[in-house]
Amino acid sequence: MTAHLLAYARIFPSGLLSWVGGDLTRTSWRQLGDDTRGPLGIPALKARWFFEQPHPKFGRMDPLCKIAVAASQMLARALPDDRDEVAQVGGTMLGCLEVDAQFEQTRLAGNPSPALFVYTLPSMFQGEVAILHKLRGRCTLLSAGPLSGLTALATAIRWIEKGRATHVLAIAADAAGAAAHALTPDNKPQSAAAAWLLSAQGEGPILSDAQFGVAADGARELKPGDLRYGLRGIDTLEALLLSGETGRVHAQGDGRNVSFVVG
């Protein structure tokens, strides 16, 4: 089977973007009324930016869940009716690092927070996405260093091609703040998420022949852009997808190599 890209959405430090049904929408933080960079590198996300109805749980989520759930909501109208057939692949490098650090502070203070403990699981954002959109397909989370996001996307492509899923929602997300900086001073605040909806049905750009760990002779390299952590190369890929360019692309880092064909 062939994987078609039905929809794409992202939340980057530069703002929001969605491509659904051929409609491209760009939204700056200033347009949303808040361009103040917070401790996680982006403004504090507000439920009203993404949901037409109140979402009381959104405000209680940890930063990773918030940004991943918000990205998924931006392409929700493209999701198929049969949610049993929608699988998930997630990619993250830092996982729930920030909330882990917050919970540890409460534990050391002798009053461990149950509200924080709920989110001390890197795959929690996938649970929140599944609950929100009633997705009931297979699900996996991948952590492959800086190529975590591209590895998740390539895995989603393979699932479609090998008939393991009819539709796949792939989400790459990382939230980096004080805890990431504490690991090394080179870790700067930056939060970002990208979501791709792939399907064996419908129309849209074709993504195919995902390969891992092999030399991609003649492929165009997805060089690092402005994004860090597990979203390396995703902003470069976005530019290619939106421009309509075709051909094999690849990214490498930390001894890993991921490649696939666009178009």
Backbone as CSV, one residue per row, in Angstrom:
resi,resn,N_x,N_y,N_z,CA_x,CA_y,CA_z,C_x,C_y,C_z
1,MET,0.843,-1.194,0.000,0.000,0.000,0.000,0.882,1.250,0.000
2,THR,0.278,2.354,-0.382,0.996,3.629,-0.479,0.535,4.579,0.610
3,ALA,1.475,5.284,1.217,1.147,6.244,2.268,0.941,7.634,1.675
4,HIS,-0.256,8.153,1.859,-0.581,9.506,1.416,-0.598,10.443,2.622
5,LEU,-0.022,11.615,2.469,-0.064,12.622,3.525,-1.367,13.405,3.397
6,LEU,-2.282,13.171,4.347,-3.583,13.841,4.308,-3.569,15.201,4.995
7,ALA,-2.753,15.327,6.032,-2.750,16.582,6.793,-1.446,16.700,7.576
8,TYR,-1.090,17.932,7.866,0.133,18.222,8.611,-0.125,19.448,9.476
9,ALA,0.396,19.420,10.686,0.277,20.574,11.578,1.519,20.638,12.445
10,ARG,1.858,21.844,12.841,3.013,21.971,13.730,2.889,23.186,14.626
11,ILE,3.611,23.111,15.738,3.763,24.216,16.673,5.263,24.394,16.865
12,PHE,5.789,25.488,16.359,7.214,25.774,16.430,7.413,27.075,17.216
13,PRO,8.638,27.372,17.612,8.896,28.673,18.237,8.488,29.843,17.358
14,SER,8.424,29.634,16.040,8.038,30.701,15.116,6.530,30.872,14.989
15,GLY,5.751,29.930,15.503,4.299,30.033,15.420,3.649,28.726,15.008
16,LEU,2.398,28.820,14.543,1.611,27.644,14.186,1.465,27.543,12.670
17,LEU,1.289,26.311,12.203,1.004,26.079,10.791,0.155,24.826,10.681
18,SER,-0.836,24.872,9.791,-1.622,23.678,9.506,-1.857,23.574,8.006
19,TRP,-1.814,22.345,7.509,-2.107,22.047,6.116,-3.103,20.896,6.124
20,VAL,-4.348,21.213,5.885,-5.432,20.224,5.961,-6.320,20.387,4.741
21,GLY,-6.513,19.305,4.009,-7.363,19.368,2.827,-6.868,20.344,1.784
22,GLY,-5.550,20.545,1.742,-4.977,21.485,0.780,-4.971,22.920,1.239
23,ASP,-5.615,23.200,2.375,-5.661,24.567,2.913,-4.482,24.804,3.852
24,LEU,-3.684,25.802,3.555,-2.518,26.130,4.362,-2.803,27.363,5.206
25,THR,-2.588,27.233,6.516,-2.828,28.346,7.434,-1.601,28.564,8.308
26,ARG,-1.116,29.775,8.307,-0.007,30.150,9.178,-0.513,31.150,10.209
27,THR,-0.112,30.955,11.454,-0.546,31.837,12.534,0.655,32.176,13.400
28,SER,0.904,33.445,13.573,2.013,33.869,14.429,1.533,33.975,15.870
29,TRP,2.474,33.956,16.797,2.101,34.134,18.199,1.494,35.522,18.418
30,ARG,1.962,36.503,17.681,1.419,37.845,17.819,-0.057,37.873,17.416
31,GLN,-0.416,37.128,16.377,-1.815,37.056,15.957,-2.691,36.451,17.047
32,LEU,-2.108,35.578,17.842,-2.853,34.959,18.939,-2.884,35.856,20.176
33,GLY,-2.150,36.949,20.105,-2.186,37.911,21.213,-1.152,37.683,22.292
34,ASP,-0.177,36.807,22.031,0.835,36.534,23.049,2.110,36.043,22.365
35,ASP,3.075,36.913,22.217,4.345,36.507,21.613,5.481,36.516,22.641
36,THR,5.105,36.355,23.920,6.089,36.313,24.988,6.659,34.905,25.107
37,ARG,7.955,34.777,24.929,8.584,33.463,25.070,8.701,33.115,26.546
38,GLY,8.070,32.041,26.939,8.117,31.603,28.316,9.343,30.748,28.595
39,PRO,9.397,30.101,29.766,10.555,29.295,30.153,10.761,28.053,29.285
40,LEU,9.766,27.722,28.441,9.891,26.577,27.545,10.113,27.005,26.095
41,GLY,10.396,28.288,25.884,10.753,28.752,24.555,9.611,29.189,23.670
42,ILE,8.378,28.976,24.119,7.196,29.412,23.385,6.221,30.022,24.387
43,PRO,5.234,30.786,23.928,4.226,31.286,24.866,3.472,30.132,25.521
44,ALA,2.923,30.374,26.687,2.113,29.362,27.371,0.880,29.056,26.518
45,LEU,0.713,27.806,26.139,-0.394,27.432,25.255,-1.733,27.549,25.972
46,LYS,-2.717,28.072,25.246,-4.054,28.254,25.797,-5.050,27.402,25.013
47,ALA,-5.944,26.762,25.730,-6.903,25.850,25.103,-7.738,26.556,24.041
48,ARG,-8.079,27.802,24.259,-8.964,28.510,23.323,-8.321,28.728,21.957
49,TRP,-7.004,28.607,21.882,-6.335,28.732,20.587,-6.595,27.525,19.691
50,PHE,-6.976,26.405,20.291,-7.090,25.153,19.537,-8.476,24.503,19.594
51,PHE,-9.250,24.837,20.606,-10.541,24.179,20.796,-11.679,25.192,20.766
52,GLU,-12.749,24.836,20.072,-13.910,25.716,20.015,-14.694,25.672,21.314
53,GLN,-14.675,24.530,21.991,-15.358,24.371,23.268,-14.327,24.333,24.398
54,PRO,-14.720,24.705,25.607,-13.777,24.660,26.733,-13.178,23.266,26.914
55,HIS,-11.922,23.227,27.240,-11.223,21.965,27.475,-10.566,22.075,28.856
56,PRO,-11.329,21.776,29.908,-10.831,22.005,31.271,-9.576,21.216,31.622
57,LYS,-9.345,20.089,30.963,-8.180,19.265,31.297,-6.894,19.811,30.697
58,PHE,-6.999,20.602,29.618,-5.811,21.063,28.904,-4.871,21.834,29.826
59,GLY,-5.410,22.672,30.657,-4.590,23.495,31.536,-3.813,22.697,32.563
60,ARG,-4.241,21.480,32.863,-3.563,20.651,33.867,-2.491,19.748,33.263
61,MET,-2.420,19.703,31.938,-1.448,18.824,31.293,-0.026,19.353,31.460
62,ASP,0.929,18.436,31.369,2.332,18.848,31.388,2.687,19.453,30.031
63,PRO,3.826,20.130,29.905,4.163,20.813,28.643,4.211,19.897,27.428
64,LEU,4.720,18.669,27.592,4.804,17.755,26.455,3.418,17.373,25.961
65,CYS,2.532,17.040,26.869,1.165,16.676,26.478,0.453,17.853,25.823
66,LYS,0.624,19.023,26.380,-0.052,20.199,25.824,0.316,20.432,24.373
67,ILE,1.599,20.415,24.088,2.019,20.766,22.736,1.661,19.662,21.740
68,ALA,1.735,18.399,22.166,1.378,17.293,21.277,-0.121,17.245,21.031
69,VAL,-0.906,17.401,22.083,-2.363,17.390,21.946,-2.819,18.558,21.072
70,ALA,-2.242,19.721,21.285,-2.619,20.888,20.492,-2.307,20.666,19.012
71,ALA,-1.142,20.087,18.717,-0.786,19.816,17.322,-1.765,18.830,16.693
72,SER,-2.165,17.810,17.451,-3.114,16.831,16.917,-4.477,17.462,16.650
73,GLN,-4.865,18.391,17.504,-6.167,19.044,17.326,-6.196,19.897,16.065
74,MET,-5.049,20.419,15.669,-4.990,21.281,14.495,-5.297,20.534,13.199
75,LEU,-5.158,19.199,13.204,-5.511,18.447,12.004,-6.663,17.476,12.247
76,ALA,-7.381,17.673,13.351,-8.430,16.730,13.764,-9.516,16.553,12.709
77,ARG,-9.839,17.597,11.962,-10.933,17.486,10.999,-10.597,16.561,9.840
78,ALA,-9.334,16.200,9.695,-8.938,15.286,8.630,-8.966,13.828,9.075
79,LEU,-9.157,13.571,10.368,-9.167,12.194,10.857,-10.356,11.431,10.288
80,PRO,-10.175,10.155,9.934,-11.280,9.367,9.376,-12.317,9.035,10.441
81,ASP,-13.502,8.655,9.999,-14.578,8.323,10.938,-14.287,7.049,11.720
82,ASP,-13.656,6.074,11.085,-13.376,4.805,11.752,-12.105,4.929,12.578
83,ARG,-12.256,5.272,13.838,-11.091,5.505,14.686,-10.404,4.197,15.121
84,ASP,-11.059,3.047,14.902,-10.402,1.770,15.184,-9.200,1.563,14.269
85,GLU,-9.204,2.225,13.128,-8.163,2.029,12.126,-7.085,3.104,12.156
86,VAL,-7.127,3.971,13.169,-6.111,5.033,13.266,-5.064,4.650,14.304
87,ALA,-3.840,4.404,13.840,-2.734,4.059,14.724,-1.956,5.326,15.082
88,GLN,-1.085,5.189,16.065,-0.241,6.305,16.477,1.219,5.877,16.534
89,VAL,2.096,6.758,16.058,3.531,6.611,16.273,4.034,7.937,16.835
90,GLY,4.688,7.880,17.963,5.225,9.088,18.571,6.738,9.086,18.557
91,GLY,7.317,10.268,18.543,8.764,10.409,18.607,9.144,11.536,19.554
92,THR,10.029,11.268,20.498,10.472,12.294,21.426,11.875,11.960,21.922
93,MET,12.682,12.974,22.100,14.029,12.774,22.633,14.056,12.992,24.143
94,LEU,13.400,14.034,24.610,13.437,14.374,26.029,12.321,13.722,26.820
95,GLY,11.248,13.315,26.144,10.122,12.710,26.841,9.547,13.636,27.903
96,CYS,9.278,13.076,29.070,8.620,13.842,30.139,9.639,14.423,31.116
97,LEU,10.816,14.772,30.628,11.899,15.260,31.482,11.478,16.419,32.375
98,GLU,10.781,17.399,31.796,10.429,18.596,32.570,9.500,18.277,33.731
99,VAL,8.479,17.464,33.488,7.547,17.139,34.572,8.193,16.168,35.558
100,ASP,9.108,15.327,35.078,9.847,14.457,36.000,10.582,15.300,37.038
101,ALA,11.235,16.366,36.572,11.984,17.230,37.478,11.056,17.945,38.460
102,GLN,9.911,18.368,37.970,8.948,19.040,38.855,8.434,18.079,39.921
103,PHE,8.117,16.852,39.483,7.625,15.865,40.455,8.688,15.540,41.492
104,GLU,9.939,15.423,41.056,11.021,15.112,41.988,11.164,16.188,43.059
105,GLN,10.939,17.435,42.668,10.997,18.512,43.651,9.924,18.343,44.716
106,THR,8.716,17.974,44.289,7.643,17.759,45.280,7.939,16.544,46.148
107,ARG,8.557,15.532,45.581,8.882,14.328,46.352,9.930,14.643,47.411
108,LEU,10.969,15.371,46.990,12.025,15.724,47.934,11.503,16.633,49.039
109,ALA,10.467,17.401,48.731,9.869,18.289,49.737,8.935,17.532,50.669
110,GLY,8.778,16.230,50.424,7.937,15.409,51.293,6.469,15.417,50.946
111,ASN,6.118,15.996,49.797,4.711,16.069,49.411,4.581,15.763,47.923
112,PRO,4.852,14.513,47.518,4.803,14.181,46.086,3.434,14.462,45.483
113,SER,3.445,15.124,44.329,2.208,15.579,43.698,1.585,14.496,42.816
114,PRO,0.380,14.018,43.145,-0.299,13.049,42.278,-0.602,13.631,40.898
115,ALA,-0.905,14.933,40.847,-1.231,15.570,39.569,-0.036,15.563,38.625
116,LEU,1.173,15.733,39.169,2.377,15.685,38.344,2.771,14.248,38.021
117,PHE,2.591,13.361,39.003,2.997,11.971,38.805,2.303,11.328,37.608
118,VAL,1.058,11.714,37.365,0.302,11.166,36.235,1.061,11.341,34.929
119,TYR,1.813,12.420,34.801,2.471,12.740,33.535,3.938,12.322,33.485
120,THR,4.411,11.573,34.493,5.796,11.113,34.476,5.917,9.828,33.659
121,LEU,5.438,9.872,32.464,5.503,8.762,31.517,5.635,9.381,30.136
122,PRO,6.688,9.076,29.376,6.911,9.770,28.108,5.825,9.552,27.071
123,SER,5.091,8.444,27.170,4.033,8.163,26.194,2.682,8.725,26.602
124,MET,2.645,9.488,27.701,1.361,9.992,28.190,0.671,10.869,27.156
125,PHE,1.445,11.591,26.353,0.808,12.461,25.364,0.015,11.644,24.348
126,GLN,0.461,10.420,24.072,-0.278,9.574,23.146,-1.594,9.100,23.760
127,GLY,-1.575,8.879,25.056,-2.822,8.537,25.734,-3.819,9.675,25.684
128,GLU,-3.329,10.883,25.906,-4.209,12.051,25.866,-4.758,12.261,24.449
129,VAL,-3.919,12.042,23.434,-4.375,12.179,22.048,-5.425,11.123,21.729
130,ALA,-5.191,9.894,22.185,-6.143,8.812,21.935,-7.483,9.089,22.593
131,ILE,-7.453,9.595,23.806,-8.699,9.915,24.514,-9.441,11.045,23.810
132,LEU,-8.708,12.087,23.440,-9.324,13.248,22.804,-10.010,12.881,21.501
133,HIS,-9.326,12.106,20.659,-9.847,11.808,19.323,-10.473,10.411,19.204
134,LYS,-10.513,9.692,20.335,-11.107,8.339,20.368,-10.392,7.388,19.400
135,LEU,-9.075,7.457,19.401,-8.283,6.587,18.540,-8.083,5.230,19.225
136,ARG,-8.253,4.166,18.467,-8.178,2.838,19.062,-7.235,1.895,18.306
137,GLY,-6.396,2.436,17.462,-5.443,1.615,16.727,-4.186,1.337,17.525
138,ARG,-3.250,0.612,16.928,-1.998,0.285,17.581,-1.204,1.551,17.860
139,CYS,-0.270,1.455,18.809,0.429,2.666,19.238,1.835,2.304,19.696
140,THR,2.806,3.134,19.333,4.164,2.939,19.825,4.852,4.293,19.966
141,LEU,5.823,4.355,20.869,6.609,5.570,21.085,8.074,5.248,20.841
142,LEU,8.758,6.114,20.096,10.160,5.898,19.736,11.027,7.040,20.260
143,SER,12.200,6.699,20.754,13.165,7.702,21.183,14.495,7.362,20.526
144,ALA,14.868,8.163,19.538,16.079,7.910,18.746,16.936,9.157,18.680
145,GLY,17.101,9.813,19.821,17.923,11.008,19.867,17.370,12.111,18.988
146,PRO,18.238,12.888,18.345,17.777,14.004,17.522,16.896,13.596,16.339
147,LEU,16.968,12.341,15.935,16.154,11.869,14.808,14.864,11.199,15.272
148,SER,14.466,11.416,16.504,13.265,10.772,17.031,12.033,11.093,16.191
149,GLY,11.862,12.355,15.821,10.689,12.760,15.049,10.669,12.155,13.663
150,LEU,11.788,12.241,12.962,11.852,11.679,11.614,11.753,10.156,11.642
151,THR,12.254,9.539,12.695,12.121,8.091,12.844,10.657,7.710,13.034
152,ALA,9.923,8.505,13.801,8.498,8.243,13.982,7.745,8.357,12.661
153,LEU,8.053,9.397,11.888,7.390,9.572,10.600,7.721,8.421,9.657
154,ALA,8.991,8.040,9.592,9.388,6.944,8.716,8.732,5.634,9.136
155,THR,8.589,5.415,10.435,7.910,4.210,10.922,6.446,4.217,10.507
156,ALA,5.812,5.375,10.583,4.417,5.481,10.146,4.285,5.135,8.663
157,ILE,5.235,5.593,7.862,5.230,5.268,6.428,5.305,3.761,6.231
158,ARG,6.180,3.100,6.975,6.349,1.656,6.835,5.103,0.904,7.287
159,TRP,4.466,1.366,8.340,3.242,0.707,8.804,2.177,0.711,7.703
160,ILE,2.051,1.845,7.016,1.076,1.919,5.919,1.493,0.977,4.793
161,GLU,2.742,1.055,4.397,3.208,0.261,3.256,3.108,-1.242,3.508
162,LYS,3.328,-1.666,4.740,3.299,-3.086,5.058,1.922,-3.567,5.517
163,GLY,0.931,-2.682,5.446,-0.422,-3.060,5.799,-0.675,-3.235,7.280
164,ARG,0.183,-2.693,8.115,0.005,-2.817,9.565,-1.012,-1.826,10.103
165,ALA,-1.324,-0.808,9.323,-2.332,0.183,9.711,-2.868,0.839,8.455
166,THR,-4.142,1.231,8.507,-4.750,1.933,7.377,-4.472,3.430,7.453
167,HIS,-4.489,3.951,8.662,-4.209,5.369,8.894,-3.247,5.453,10.075
168,VAL,-2.324,6.397,10.024,-1.382,6.585,11.127,-1.237,8.074,11.428
169,LEU,-1.384,8.407,12.689,-1.106,9.760,13.165,0.275,9.719,13.816
170,ALA,1.238,10.368,13.189,2.601,10.429,13.722,2.811,11.795,14.365
171,ILE,3.329,11.795,15.570,3.561,13.046,16.294,4.976,13.066,16.852
172,ALA,5.703,14.120,16.525,7.020,14.372,17.108,6.876,15.539,18.068
173,ALA,7.384,15.397,19.285,7.206,16.468,20.263,8.325,16.460,21.294
174,ASP,8.745,17.639,21.680,9.691,17.809,22.772,9.410,19.136,23.467
175,ALA,9.555,19.130,24.776,9.413,20.343,25.579,10.677,20.485,26.410
176,ALA,11.424,21.541,26.174,12.705,21.725,26.841,12.711,23.028,27.634
177,GLY,13.021,22.917,28.904,13.092,24.094,29.756,14.219,23.973,30.762
178,ALA,13.904,24.256,32.019,14.930,24.284,33.060,15.583,22.927,33.277
179,ALA,14.806,21.858,33.202,15.370,20.525,33.435,16.351,20.145,32.340
180,ALA,16.017,20.474,31.099,16.931,20.194,29.991,18.219,21.006,30.140
181,HIS,18.069,22.262,30.550,19.237,23.121,30.739,20.126,22.608,31.860
182,ALA,19.517,22.003,32.882,20.290,21.477,34.001,21.179,20.307,33.574
183,LEU,20.787,19.599,32.518,21.607,18.495,32.030,22.898,18.998,31.402
184,THR,22.766,20.080,30.647,23.929,20.720,30.032,23.563,22.151,29.666
185,PRO,24.459,23.095,29.889,24.165,24.501,29.561,23.854,24.720,28.084
186,ASP,24.259,23.779,27.222,23.985,23.927,25.796,22.511,23.711,25.460
187,ASN,21.759,23.117,26.383,20.336,22.872,26.152,19.548,24.154,26.399
188,LYS,19.037,24.735,25.332,18.288,25.979,25.420,16.789,25.692,25.455
189,PRO,15.997,26.601,26.033,14.545,26.407,26.047,13.986,26.357,24.631
190,GLN,13.305,25.294,24.332,12.647,25.182,23.032,11.603,24.074,23.087
191,SER,10.398,24.400,22.704,9.330,23.407,22.627,8.754,23.436,21.225
192,ALA,8.482,22.249,20.701,7.941,22.147,19.350,7.256,20.802,19.175
193,ALA,6.305,20.759,18.259,5.622,19.508,17.924,5.198,19.559,16.466
194,ALA,5.216,18.409,15.832,4.731,18.277,14.463,3.870,17.025,14.386
195,ALA,2.788,17.104,13.629,1.868,15.971,13.485,1.587,15.738,12.008
196,TRP,1.677,14.488,11.596,1.381,14.101,10.218,0.301,13.034,10.233
197,LEU,-0.714,13.178,9.406,-1.734,12.147,9.255,-1.511,11.452,7.925
198,LEU,-1.140,10.179,7.979,-0.898,9.385,6.788,-2.026,8.373,6.607
199,SER,-2.303,8.038,5.359,-3.372,7.082,5.084,-3.088,6.295,3.818
200,ALA,-3.564,5.057,3.813,-3.497,4.239,2.605,-4.616,4.598,1.648
201,GLN,-5.523,5.452,2.116,-6.670,5.858,1.318,-6.641,7.367,1.086
202,GLY,-7.275,7.816,0.014,-7.361,9.241,-0.260,-6.240,9.733,-1.136
203,GLU,-6.173,11.043,-1.242,-5.169,11.677,-2.073,-4.254,12.532,-1.214
204,GLY,-3.156,12.939,-1.804,-2.188,13.761,-1.090,-0.788,13.348,-1.462
205,PRO,0.194,14.128,-1.068,1.591,13.783,-1.370,1.917,12.374,-0.884
206,ILE,2.698,11.644,-1.669,3.052,10.270,-1.328,4.393,10.241,-0.608
207,LEU,4.439,9.510,0.494,5.677,9.262,1.220,5.905,7.756,1.186
208,SER,7.101,7.322,0.795,7.302,5.893,0.572,8.734,5.454,0.846
209,ASP,8.901,4.137,0.848,10.208,3.469,0.914,11.065,3.996,2.063
210,ALA,10.522,3.947,3.275,11.286,4.354,4.452,12.377,3.338,4.747
211,GLN,13.573,3.833,5.035,14.709,2.970,5.333,15.462,3.509,6.537
212,PHE,16.053,2.584,7.277,16.788,2.953,8.486,18.196,2.377,8.436
213,GLY,19.166,3.185,8.823,20.519,2.700,9.007,21.255,2.296,7.754
214,VAL,20.823,2.780,6.609,21.518,2.456,5.371,21.931,3.747,4.668
215,ALA,22.960,3.680,3.901,23.421,4.854,3.162,22.378,5.267,2.140
216,ALA,22.130,6.558,2.065,21.124,7.073,1.130,21.837,7.790,-0.009
217,ASP,22.441,7.028,-0.887,23.197,7.615,-1.994,22.284,8.459,-2.887
218,GLY,22.719,9.679,-3.136,21.963,10.551,-4.015,20.780,11.221,-3.382
219,ALA,20.499,10.940,-2.115,19.347,11.543,-1.445,19.670,12.965,-0.987
220,ARG,18.652,13.763,-0.900,18.823,15.128,-0.405,18.844,15.091,1.122
221,GLU,19.853,15.697,1.712,19.986,15.659,3.167,19.064,16.688,3.822
222,LEU,18.341,16.225,4.837,17.525,17.123,5.647,18.435,17.691,6.736
223,LYS,19.138,18.739,6.393,20.100,19.318,7.320,19.386,19.963,8.505
224,PRO,20.049,20.019,9.643,19.430,20.648,10.810,19.035,22.086,10.513
225,GLY,17.819,22.444,10.922,17.352,23.809,10.791,17.434,24.506,12.142
226,ASP,16.379,25.203,12.493,16.374,25.915,13.768,15.928,25.036,14.934
227,LEU,15.324,23.890,14.630,14.791,23.039,15.690,15.864,22.144,16.290
228,ARG,15.708,21.865,17.576,16.679,21.058,18.295,15.995,19.813,18.855
229,TYR,16.754,19.105,19.656,16.257,17.912,20.351,15.726,16.888,19.342
230,GLY,14.589,16.283,19.599,14.108,15.214,18.734,13.439,15.656,17.461
231,LEU,13.420,16.958,17.175,12.781,17.458,15.963,13.785,17.949,14.925
232,ARG,14.994,17.465,15.003,16.029,17.876,14.053,15.591,17.544,12.617
233,GLY,15.719,18.533,11.736,15.427,18.344,10.323,13.964,18.445,9.947
234,ILE,13.079,18.554,10.918,11.650,18.568,10.600,11.231,19.889,9.963
235,ASP,11.854,20.994,10.368,11.547,22.261,9.711,12.072,22.260,8.275
236,THR,13.204,21.594,8.041,13.724,21.453,6.676,12.784,20.606,5.830
237,LEU,12.276,19.519,6.404,11.322,18.669,5.692,10.044,19.434,5.385
238,GLU,9.582,20.237,6.321,8.360,21.009,6.100,8.490,21.880,4.852
239,ALA,9.608,22.543,4.713,9.806,23.411,3.549,9.722,22.615,2.252
240,LEU,10.269,21.403,2.239,10.217,20.573,1.042,8.796,20.114,0.734
241,LEU,8.087,19.667,1.772,6.727,19.189,1.569,5.820,20.292,1.033
242,LEU,5.953,21.486,1.581,5.079,22.584,1.177,5.445,23.137,-0.199
243,SER,6.693,22.930,-0.618,7.106,23.426,-1.931,6.764,22.462,-3.050
244,GLY,6.399,21.228,-2.683,6.056,20.237,-3.697,7.239,19.524,-4.300
245,GLU,8.434,19.697,-3.722,9.606,19.011,-4.248,9.497,17.509,-4.016
246,THR,10.148,16.740,-4.861,10.085,15.282,-4.766,11.485,14.681,-4.745
247,GLY,11.541,13.412,-4.383,12.814,12.706,-4.358,13.098,12.117,-2.995
248,ARG,14.170,11.328,-2.922,14.539,10.720,-1.644,15.241,11.746,-0.762
249,VAL,14.852,11.739,0.514,15.479,12.611,1.503,16.033,11.737,2.622
250,HIS,17.025,12.264,3.317,17.568,11.506,4.439,18.119,12.460,5.484
251,ALA,18.241,11.953,6.688,18.835,12.705,7.789,19.726,11.755,8.565
252,GLN,20.773,12.292,9.147,21.686,11.453,9.913,22.144,12.197,11.152
253,GLY,22.512,11.415,12.150,22.975,11.989,13.401,23.092,10.924,14.464
254,ASP,24.100,11.058,15.314,24.334,10.109,16.399,24.436,8.679,15.881
255,GLY,25.043,8.522,14.710,25.216,7.193,14.159,23.981,6.582,13.549
256,ARG,22.918,7.357,13.422,21.672,6.877,12.838,21.440,7.519,11.479
257,ASN,20.636,6.837,10.666,20.281,7.351,9.352,18.841,6.977,9.069
258,VAL,18.057,7.951,8.656,16.655,7.729,8.290,16.428,8.330,6.919
259,SER,15.752,7.600,6.028,15.458,8.154,4.714,14.129,7.634,4.209
260,PHE,13.523,8.415,3.311,12.286,8.007,2.638,12.122,8.855,1.399
261,VAL,11.171,8.456,0.569,10.937,9.152,-0.694,9.710,10.049,-0.564
262,VAL,9.830,11.270,-1.014,8.717,12.230,-1.054,8.238,12.344,-2.473
263,GLY,6.930,12.122,-2.712,6.363,12.240,-4.039,6.472,10.978,-4.865
